Amino acid sequence: MSLNPYLETSIRTAGPVQLVVQLYDGALRFARLAQEHARAGRTRERGEAIARALAIVHELRASLDLERGTSVAQSLDALYAFASEQLLEANRARKPECLDAVVRVLSPLRDAFGAIAAGEVPTGDEEDAA
């Protein structure tokens, strides 16, 4: 399957933090889409959207460096595990409130990484760049 050329360029030229932001955007988009499908009673589409959100959350989790990581990496791992569990429960038990929980957990993380990507939050790497 070929990507949209704009999306492909965006992915190829993004830095690591911006890629994380794009992953959050995708996970949130699919979680919200699953909410819409759940409200409309579209079971198959809800399941597909949940599967896509779950795949993205797994990618976020796999990107963590837990061996070298700090307590931040461990906290993110726990949040991603929670989001994965909620997505699985939303699909298995058809509980839309589980999708709400995923959006509530991922939205502030997306906003924080978005601020870092935009240079609005110091990361501590400024000294390394000098």
N, C-alpha and C positions, 0 to 999 in steps of 0.2 A: 504494500500500500504506500503510495507516494504522499508526502506531506505537502501542504499548501506551501508554495515557494516563499511567501512572506514569513510563515511560521518557521520553516527550515532555516532561513537566514537569521531570524531572531534567535533561534537555538544555537546556531553555529557561532554567532558573534557575542553571545551573552557570557558574562563572567560567572564564576561559581555561585555567588550570592544571588545574582539575577536568575540563574537557572533554578535555584531553590524557590524563588518567588514564583516563577512560572509553574513549577510543580504544585505549589500551594494553590495558585489560581486554577489549575486544572482539577485538583482534588475538590476544591470548593465548588467549582462549576458543576462537576458530576454529582456531588452530594446534593446540591440544590436542585439539579435536574431530577434526581431520584425522588426528592420531596414532591416535586410537581407531578411526576408519574404516579407516585403513591396516592396523592390526593385525587388524581383522575382515574385511579383503578387500573392503570396500565402495568400489569405485573411483569411482563417480559421486559419492557423498557426500563422499569424500575430496577430490575435485576441487572440489566446491562450497565446502567449508570452506576450502580453500587459496585459492580465488578471493576469498572474503570477507576472509580475513586479509590477502591481498595488497592489496585495495582500501583497507583501513584503514591499512596501512603506507604506501601511496601518499598518503593524506590526511595522515598525520603528516609525511611528507617535504615535501608541498606547503605545509604550514603554517610551515615554517622561513623565516626572513628571512635569507637568505645574504648579501644586499648589506649589511645593517646588522648582521648577526650576527657573533658572536665565533667564536673557535675552538671553542666549545661547539656552535654551530649547524653548523659544518663537520664536527665529530666525529659529531654526531647524523645528519647527512646520510649520512656514510659507513656508519654502523651500519644506517640504514634501507635503503641500497643493498644492503648485505650481506644483510639480512633478505629483501629482495625477491628477490635472486638465489637464496637458499636455498629460498624458497617455490616459485619457478619450477622449480628443479632437483628439488625434492621431487615436484612434479607430473609433470614431464617424464620423469624417470628412476625414479620411484617409490622414492625414497630416504628412508626414515623418519628417518634420522640428520640430514637437512637440517631437518626439522621440530624435532628436538631442539635444533639450533643456534639456530633462531629463538626458541624458548622461553628458551634460555640468554641470548640477547642482550636480549630485550625485558623479561624479568622484573626485572632490577635497575633498568632505566630506569623501569619502572612503579612500583617501590618508591620510587625517588628522587623522582619527581614526586608520588607519593602523600604522601610526607613533607612536601614543599613545600606541597601543597594543604591539608594538615592543620595547617600552621603550625609544624611541628616543625623546619624548617630555615630559617635566615635567608636571604632572597633578595637583600638589599642594597637593597630598595625601601623599607625602613622609614624612611630619611631623607627620601625623597620624599614620604611620607605626612604628615610633620610640618609 
